[in-house]
Amino acid sequence: MTPTRPAGLLLTPGAGASRDNRTLVSVEAAVTALDPPLAVERVDFPYRLAGRRMPDRPPVAVAHLRDEAARMARELGVGTERLLLGGRSYGGRMCSMAVAEGLPAAGLVLLSYPLHPPGRPDRLRVEHFGAIDVPVLFVSGDADPFGSPAELADHAAAIPGPTTLVTLRGAHDLQGKEAQVAGAVAEWVGGL
């Protein structure tokens, strides 16, 4: 394994799902099948672990991500700068905020990034994009009400690190597209 290759991928779910979300499981299968394989951990947020339905506020979620990344990095014998962080929707957004706030990472895997609430393009969730200086993969649906491909491309341009945008046919959940999402992530990871 070369020193620059990521050592692992920490994956987080969207607000209404758990670590066992089908897309996350598919991504794990795809990247652990790479040669050499990439270690993957799927983790839940504190609200889910406590049996609550309301997602954690960003400070709680980001602190949890810091702890989980540090734990995974320790187990792999590396620093967090060797980990890719990411997830679906809310989970990916929290990972991007953690990196923007200074959590060292090898890159971000953002699946169905929630650019804004549906029908509310005035309520953007991109204020931290300018502080993300790592490679970023966005995989989104062409009919995602949380942000169109054009909106995402426009706002992703604010990220100083290299960005890759993959658009698939589908809405926010990309239901039935799990294998395509996983393939896009594996191809991107393989190119790092």
C-alpha positions, 0 to 999 in steps of 0.5 A, a space after each residue: 500500500 502506498 503512503 498516499 492511498 487512502 487506508 479506509 472509508 467511513 460511511 454515514 447514512 442519511 437522516 431517515 436511515 441507518 448504517 445498513 442503508 442499501 446504498 451504503 452496503 453496496 458501496 462497502 461491497 464495491 470498495 472492499 472488492 478493490 485490489 488492494 481492498 479498502 477498509 470500510 466502516 458504516 456508522 450511525 449518528 448518536 440520535 439513531 443509536 439512542 433510538 431518536 428520530 430527529 437528526 443531531 444538530 451539526 455540532 453533535 454530529 461533527 463531534 461524533 464524526 471526529 470520534 469515529 474517524 479517530 477510532 477507525 484511524 487508530 484501528 488501521 494504524 494511520 492518521 485521519 488524513 488517510 481516511 475518506 469520509 462520506 455518506 448519503 444526504 445528511 451524513 455526507 453533509 455532516 462529513 463535509 462540515 467536519 472536514 471544513 472545520 479542520 478534520 484531516 481527511 483524504 477526501 469526501 464521498 458525498 452521495 445525494 448531497 442535500 444542497 438545499 431543502 426541496 423547493 427552497 433553493 434560497 436555503 443553501 447548505 454550502 457556506 462551508 464549501 470554500 474550506 474543503 481542500 480535499 478531493 470530493 466525489 459527488 454522486 447525485 440524481 438528475 431529478 433530485 429535489 435537494 439540488 439539480 445537477 446544474 445547481 450542484 455544479 455551480 456551487 461545487 465550483 467553490 470547493 478549492 479541492 478537486 471535485 468530481 460530479 457523477 449524475 445518475 438518472 433518479 431522484 434523491 434516494 437513487 432507488 434501484 441505482 445502488 450498484 451504479 452509485 457503488 461503481 462510481 465510488 469504487 472507480 473514483 477511489 481506485 483513481 486516487 
